């Protein structure tokens, strides 16, 4: 019974880790709810009235979610500085509340300063949020100069409770967060292997669904890998440890994706295109039964189950696990491969390589392991891993500083835009209501947060309005159910706060829904609830979103096309950089920091993916552009995958016995790099007319068929170069770049 209970708990923990990597959403929700609940308890024990309880709850929420730093010392400094900022802001709000013109002018100046503060990093962003939100709080509770001493006390209690919950009740350390992210990576890797099992057994009518699960699994795994990379510096003791973990995470991700591609190829009449794994909604290739003897399919199913066990039981040891590992790693030796067709034997090789990556991940995360049950194949794999670890260079390259100045700086431009939009929102909001005009300003402010183009602001405003409309309905229902029961309302407020923060990274519409429902309860507590008030909130929200879109479109506009073109050029430049550096090292050139370059490529691609959301949103009327944007991003995902694979292989050169530098590669890859640069130049300047070039295969450019697997260059490198070359040429058509085939 105890073992069964532990098994259930382990499965639940793995599911939670996979759905919420690092438990970041759960932690944010619990921390905010804890701070609000503790503040309410302290204030209630002192006999505070409802208005001050509401103010305390809002202040505790602001003090908690505004802090962005990852190191605890920096968080403490920001909280300490944030309290006087909050006291000054609420004081000015109370004093200027009765002076309409002066108060409105100051509010616009405050908004400009709060947005401009983003250029000073996480602390500047946090202090700007605190200043704005606390000024809004003073308007919401109708603060007056005569009541300032009580409000000062409420804010002090709220900030103190937020600090206590942050540092004592729900403490989060960089090391702990990174550890949970690692667990999430293993959980998502295990779920991806489960998706491969479903793909292996899927019938003709089930292949599309199975392939969609594989795509989602790969995307989720990559998302977690990026989250881990962003926290390595704070969560590891030194740079060498950080690079070791980064390397093992990248190895596992690449090996897992390659396993899925080879499995799909084995079930297809032709080799599957890498794009199939990256383009959402792409039709599955025509598949049939796995070719070869039925016994090989049964063995492959057994080995995929064993691989999943190795992944999800990473912390476990014992003879059983060692036997599974030894069997899978044995597939890295040709003589241990089962009798099957060449395509199926490739899948078994990929299973062995994935098992090796899982073992490397385990060693990197958990330290030295028991080697007493190792087979010769496992011992060789360990030696390779140890040699690679010893060769890791901890050098880091600094990010280039932002070169833009004046109004072209993103923070300055956003500050000017939101100031203009807020001015419009104040004017329009006061026409709708002289008492609650600030809702329009709040919406205008919020739609500018974490957006960089007019299209992004439009989509965010639409989502906020949609969530607000449904939230109003929920607020009406909840207010009717709660009635005069104050503490029941506060309990529901806490529940809504938790769901708001837990769903925020998943859906902005859901977050807006929970915010509006919570506000309906707060109005009930303040005895200002009415149908008219909630309808007014919808009207003010629509007005604020419209003012934000108008300001973004007319004042220093950054159109979505321009924004995506800039990011596309950045992605292409970094793709060329990674490809050239990796091929150079594979050709015998000097070693470079390939993993760091690959990480910058992934970050740039993530930025592009976010920026294309207005183009790929379901409500966009431009269907052709949506299809093109999705296709281009999917092609770039494919290019990035092959570039990462080349970089990971190049870093094996000093230690891996089956990989050696081949000077011919440098010349063979020149065409691919030149084509990437040509496409980037065309995107940056439409007057560029240079075409991309196609030609003979990479293998033929090497002067042979690439069959010399050992001592020269592996078939895997050739395949990655071929697929990268094809994907780059594929980018030319949707981007309007001419393609030329040289005459022979």
Secondary structure as UniProt FT lines:
FT   HELIX           2..19
FT   HELIX           21..23
FT   HELIX           24..45
FT   TURN            46..47
FT   HELIX           50..65
FT   HELIX           72..96
FT   TURN            97..98
FT   HELIX           100..116
FT   HELIX           117..120
FT   HELIX           121..140
FT   TURN            141..142
FT   HELIX           145..147
FT   HELIX           148..164
FT   HELIX           165..169
FT   HELIX           174..201
FT   TURN            204..206
FT   HELIX           207..235
FT   HELIX           239..267
FT   HELIX           274..277
FT   TURN            280..281
FT   HELIX           294..312
FT   TURN            313..315
FT   HELIX           319..329
FT   HELIX           330..332
FT   HELIX           334..336
FT   HELIX           342..366
FT   TURN            372..373
FT   HELIX           376..391
FT   HELIX           406..408
FT   HELIX           410..432
FT   HELIX           438..448
FT   TURN            449..450
FT   HELIX           454..482
FT   TURN            483..484
FT   HELIX           486..503
FT   TURN            504..506
FT   HELIX           508..525
FT   TURN            526..527
FT   HELIX           531..554
FT   HELIX           560..586
FT   TURN            587..588
FT   HELIX           594..611
FT   HELIX           613..616
FT   TURN            618..619
FT   HELIX           623..650
FT   TURN            651..655
FT   TURN            657..658
FT   HELIX           664..668
FT   HELIX           670..684
FT   TURN            686..687
FT   STRAND          692..694
FT   HELIX           698..701
FT   TURN            702..703
FT   TURN            709..712
FT   HELIX           715..734
FT   TURN            735..736
FT   STRAND          739..741
//
